[in-house]
Structure formats: structure tokens, C-alpha cells
Amino acid sequence: MATIRLLARTATRSIERNVDMTAQWSVFPYSSIIVVYAVMCAIAGLLFVKWRNKHYWHMSLNLSLGAVAAIISFIILDRITEWSLFSEGLLMLVFALQQIGLIRLFQPRLDKKLYVHMAALVLFGMGASMSLSAPTLVSSYILMLLALLFGAYSLFFTAKLLGMRLNYLVTLGLFACHAVLFWLSVLLNQTGVKHFSMLLLFLAQFFVLLMMIERMIQLMQAATYSSSRDDHTGLYNRRFFMQLMQGGIRSGTASGYILIRLDHLDEYKSKQGKEAYEQLLQIVASVVRSASEPQGNAGLLDGGDMAVLLTDRSARPAVMAEQIRSRIEGATNATASIGYVTVHPGSSVEQILKQAEQTVQLAAAAGSNKVFGHDALPEAQ
């Protein structure tokens, strides 16, 4: 008899543990959706603070609405009522807004009006409102049908604009599966199916989060690039190049400085025109950059001059300068006068710049397409 009671207690505890575990897992998709929406809202907020673009502000409001809808779903997770459908309608409305947000995020210059997306917002909003008064099954059927139609449209329109990204295609697939399973949960009155459908929605939002993070990294990289690079040539701009030079001399990593000045550049610009002039600078910049990397950094100075700061101690400025000269001659119909300076410990930026200017003037005076060098000596103490 005692053995039977012990077995009964053990079975009861096992059942209670299973029930507790089931309850815990049913909470997981809802809480995860809330967390994902909060993280995406934070990312959109950071983008707004960084660039003050109203589009990012709208994204923040949209994702905040998603978090509210997820909280409503969480509160009534163990029931299927008209409020469940109301929150589902809001979540689908947020998904439609997300499509607009992703398009504006990845295609900020797109002028095309997103009329179908706007219509989807109206329809999802109406579906959410109807769920509070219309029969539950009818409302769930309408929302499921709208979700599938909008998912199919997004596949052929939004995916075309954003490119066939695996993340986005998976998102649409998960969203469609979520819509079907949510409708089935209402049809069968099964909260377990509903919980699983919300898990699929969480995964769909997780992949949207990955896309937002990817785009944020791209924007940050672009901002860093534009702050240090010349937009036209791709070389470091003068301000950043001088910072690199000062840091290289201070740390002792700078081994040489090369100044490149195209011969008769002003005359070339007046005869050939601005477009040909800019194209020439692009070609020469590409030559200088490919010749100097990875042994040094190339920058664009005033008046079309270019410079290379050698940071490889084994690199010889004279050899590098001659390589650049011959490559420019081979790639264009222009020639360059080039001066180089060897950087020694104790050299100063001002001294190196002065001596480089002297050497390039001597190279130009000796005739076009010449290289002249000077060793920068330490400053007198």
C-alpha cells in the first residue's frame, strides 16, 4: 500500500513538473517577441539620434506598437478570445509597417509610392477592429487571408527591391506559416497551436532584427568611410591623412613619405574639361592606392596632389616612388613629378612636408615624369 502511494505521489509530481514546463514554454514565444520588438525599437531610436531622420522615428513608433500588441497577446496567452485576434491584427499591421520601414531603410532614395502597403495597413487595422465585434472564426479567417495575400505581394515586390536576401525570404515564409497556424488555433480552439504560431512569428521578427543590424552596420561603416575618405577618389582626405601621418611619426611606424604631383594638371583641366580632369584623378588615385597598399596609406591633398605614407619599415621610398611613376605613365597619358622623403626618428611633420615639397619641385624642374628624393634628418635640438 505504501508503495502504491509513493508511486502515485511520484506520478503526480511528474505531471505537475510537465505542466509547469509546458506553461513555461508557452510563455517563451510571447516574451521573446516583446524582447525582439524592444531591441529593434532601440536600434531605430539609435539611428534617429544619429541622423535625425524622421523615417527612423516612425520605425520606433511602429515597433513600439508591436511591443504593445505582443504584451496584449502575452496577457491572454492561455485563451483564444476576440482580444487575441485584436492583438494579432495589430501584429500584422506592424508587419506591414515593417515592410515599409525595411524598404526605406535599404532604399532611402526610392520615390515610388507604396500604395499597396498603405492599403494593407488600412485592411489590417479594420481586421483588428472587427475582431472585437465580429465572430471570432470569421475575423481569424479574414486576418489569415489578408496576411497570406500581403506576404505573397511582399515576396514579389519588397523582395525585388531589397534583393533576394535569405533572411527576408525566411521572414516571409515564417510569417505566412504563422498566419495559417494562428487561424487553425482559432478554428480548433487549441492554445498549443496558437503558442507554436507565435513562436514562428518570433522567428520571423528575429530575422527582421538581423536585417536591421546588418543595415545599421552598413550605415555606420558608410559614415566612417565618408568622414575619412574623399568621395571622388576613395583616398583618405587631407585632414584624416595628416592625422595618420602625425600618429605614424609619433609611434615610429612611419618610414617614408611620397608626394605625387601630376605634371601640367591645370593646363590639362582647362583643355580637356572638368569631367576628364576628375576621371584622370580617379585613375591616378586607383594606381597610387593599389601600388602603396598594404605597405602604406594614400591620401588626397590640395590642388590634386596625392601622397603616400609608408608604414612598412622594409619598404623603400625610392623604389615605391618609381613604381608609382611607372604605373601612372602606363595607365594614363599623363606624367607625374614625384618627391620622396625617408622618415627618421625625430623627424617632424612640418619638416617632412617642407622637404617633400622641395623634392617634388626639383623633380618638376628636372623635366616631366621624374623622381627626386631627400632623406629627412632629425630636427636640430
N, C-alpha and C positions, 0 to 999 in steps of 0.2 A: 504493500500500500504506500509506504514512504517513497519507494522507487517511482511509483506512478506519479505521485505528487511532485517529485523532483523533476521528472520528465515534463510534466505539464508546465511547471514554472519555467523550465528552460525553453520550452516551445513558445510560451507567452513572451518571454524576454526577447527571443529571436524575432518574433513577429513585430514586437514594439520597435526593435532596432531597425528592422526593414522598413517599417512605416516611417520612422524618424529619418532614415536615409532617403526614402522616396520624397519626403517633404523637403529635405534639404536640396536634393537635386532639382525639384520643381521650382525652387526659388532661384537657382543658378542662372537660367537664361534671362529672367527679368532683371535681376540685379546687374548682370553683365551688360545688358542693353543700356541701362541707366549709366553705368560707368563709361561705356564707349561714347555715348552721347555727350557726357561731361567732358571727356578728353577732347573730342572733336570740337566742342564749343570753345574749349581753352585754346586750341590751335587757331581757330578762326579769330578769336579775340587777340591773340598774339600777332596775327597777320594784320589785323586792323590797327593795333597800336603801332606796328612797324611802318605801315604805308598809308594809314588813314584813308583807306579806300572803302566807300560805303558798301560795296559788294561783300566785303568780309564782315561788316556789321550785320548785314542781312543774313549771312550764313550763321552768325552767332545766334540771332533770334530764332532762326529756323531750327537749329539744333537744340536750343533751349526748349522749344515747343515739343521736340521729340522726347526730351528727357521728361517733360511733364506727362506726356502720353504714356511713356514707359512706367512712370510712377503709378498712374491710374491702373494700368494693367497689373502692376505688382500688388496693389492693394486688394484686388479682387482676383488674384491668380487662381484660387481654388473654385471659382464659379464661372459659369458662362451666362452672362446677362446682357441686357442692352448696353450697359456701361462698358462691357468687354468690347462690343462692336464699336462703340463710340471711340474708345482709345485706339482700336485697330484702324478706324477711319482716319484718325489723326496721324497715326504712324505711317499710313500710306500717303497721306498728304505731305508729310515730312520727307518721304522718299522721293516724291515728285519734285519737291523743292530742292532736294539734294542733287537731282539731275541738272537742274538749272545752275546750282552752285558749282558743280563739277565742270560744266561747260564754261562758265565764266572764269573758273579758276585756271583751267588748262588752255582756254581760248579767249583771253581777255579782250582781244581786238575784234571778236566776232560781232557783226552788226545785225545778224539775222534775228528777227523777232521769233520768240519761242511760243507761238500761239497754242500749239498742242499741249505743251507743258502747262500753260496758264489754264487751258480748258480742263486739264486733269486736276488742277488744284480746286477748281470750282466743283467738279464732279465728286472728288474725294471728300470735300467739305460738305457737300449735300448728302453724301452717303453717311458721313459721320453724324450729321444732324438727324437724318431719317431713322437711324438706328435707335434713337431714344423714343420713337413713337411707332414706327412700323414693326411688323412681326419680325422676330429675330432671324428666322431662316431666310426670309426674303432679303433682309438687309445684308446678311452674310453673303448671299449669292450675288447681290449687286456689287459688293466690295470686291469679292473674288474675281468677278468678270472684269471689273474696271482695272484691277491690279494686273491681270493677265494681258489685257489689251495694252495697257501703258507699258508693261515690261516688254512686249513684242515691239512696240513703237520705239522704245529706248534702244533695243537691240539694233534696229536698222537706222536710227537717226543719231542718237547720242554716241553710240559706239563708233559710228562712222566719223564723227567729229573728234572724238578722243583717241581714235586709233583702236585697233582690236587688242586691247590690253587684257591679259588673262584675268587680272584682278576684277576688272569691270564685268567681263563675261560671267565669271563665277558669281559676282554680286547679283546680276540679273537672274541667273538660274536659281540661286538660293531664295531670292525674293518671290519668284514665281511658285516655287515649291512651298514656301511659307503660306502664300495666299490660298493655295489648294488645300493644304492641311488644316489651315485655320477654318476654312469653310466646312471641311469634313468634321472637325471637332464640334462645330455648332450642329451639324446635321445628325451626328451620332451622340451628341451631348457627352463627350469624352474629354475631360480636362487633361488627361495624359497626352492626347493628340495635340491639344492646344499648347501644352508645355513644349512639346517637341517642335511645333511650328514656330514658337517664339525663339527656340534655340537656333533654328535656321535663320530667323531674322537677325539674331545677334551675330551670326557668322557673316551675313550679308553686310551688316554695318561695320564689322571688323575689317572687311576688305575695303570698304569705303574709307575707313580710317587709314589703312595702309596707303591708299591713293593720296589722301590729304597730306600724310607725312612725306611721301615721295615728292609731291609738288612743293611743299614748304622747303624741303632741302634744295630743290632746283631753284626756287626763288632766292634763297639765302646765298647759294653759290653764284647766281647771276648778279646779286647785289655786291658780293665781294669782288667778283671779276670786274664789274663796271667801275668800282671805286679805285681799282689799281691798274686797269688796263686802258689803253687807248682804243676806243670803239672801232676806229677805221683800220688800224694796222694790227691790232692784237698785241702790240708790245706794251711793256709797262709804261705808264705815263711818267712825266718828269718828276712829279712830286714823290711818287712811290719809289721810283728808281733811285732818287737821291737818298731816300730813307734806307734802301737796301745797301747803297754804297757806304753810307755812314756806319751802318751796322756791320758791314763786312770789314771795313778798316778798323773799327773798334775791336772786333773779335779776332782780327788777324786772319780771317778766311779769304780776304780779297788778295788776289795775286797779280792782277793786271787790269788795265783799263784801255779800251779801244774806242776811238772816236771815228765815226764814218760820216763823211760829208760828200754828197753827190756833186759831181762837177757840173757847173753851169745850170744849176737847178732852176734859178729864177728865169733864165733865158728859155729853158725847156717849157716852163709853165706858161710863159707869155706866147710861145709859138704853138704849142700843142693843145693848150687849154687846160682848164681845171680838172676835167674828168680824166684826161690822160695823165695828168700830174698825180692825181690820187691813185690811179691804177699803178703807176710806177712805184709810188711809195709802198703800196701793198705788196708788190712783187719783191722789192728790195727788203722789206721788213720780214717777209717769209724766208728769204735767203739768209738774212742775218740771224734770225731766230733758230733756223734749222742747223746753221753752222756752229752756233755758240752753245746750244743745249746738248748734253747736260752739264757742260763744263762751266757755264756761266749764265748770266741773266741779261737779256736785251731790253733796251728802253728807247723811247722816242723823246728827243729833246726839242728845243725850239728851232724853228726855221727848217724843219725836215731833217735835221741831224739825227743820227742814231748812235747808240753807244752800247758797248758790251762790258759788263763787269765780270771778270773771270774769278771763279771761286774754287777752282781746282788747282791745287799747288803744283801739280805735274804739268799743267797746260802752259805753253809758252806763248806769250802775247804776240811775238813776231810771226810765229807760224800761223796762229789763229787769224791775225790781220791779213796775211797773204791769202789764206783760204777764202776769207770773206771777199777780198778784192777780186779773186779769180772767179768766184761763183757769181758775183754781181755782173761781171763782164760777160759771163756765159749765159746768164738768164735774161739780160736786158740789153738794149742798145745804148745804155748809159754807162758812165765810168764813175769811180769814186776816189777821192783822196782820203787816205786813212792814216791816222796817227795813233801810236800805241805808247803806253807808259807801263813800266814794271813797278808794281807796288811793293815797297819795302816796309818793314816795321818802323813805325814812327812817322810815316807819310800822312799828310793831311788831305782832306777832300779838296780844299782850296788849291793846294799845291798841285795835286794831280790834275785837276780841271785846267789850271793855267798851263801846265806843261803839255797836256793833251791838245789844247788849242794851238800852242806853238808848233807842235809836231805836225798837225794837220795843215797849218798854214805853210810850213816848209814843204810838205808833200805836194800841195797845190802849186806852190811856186816852182817846184822842180818839174812840173808838167802834169797833165791829167793822168789818172789811173796809176798813182804812185802810193807807196807805203813808206812812212818815216817813223822812227822810234826814238824814245827817250826814256832813260831809267830815272824814276822819281827817287831822289835821295831824301834821307830824313831831314826834317827841318832843323835849322841851327838852334841849339839850346841857348 
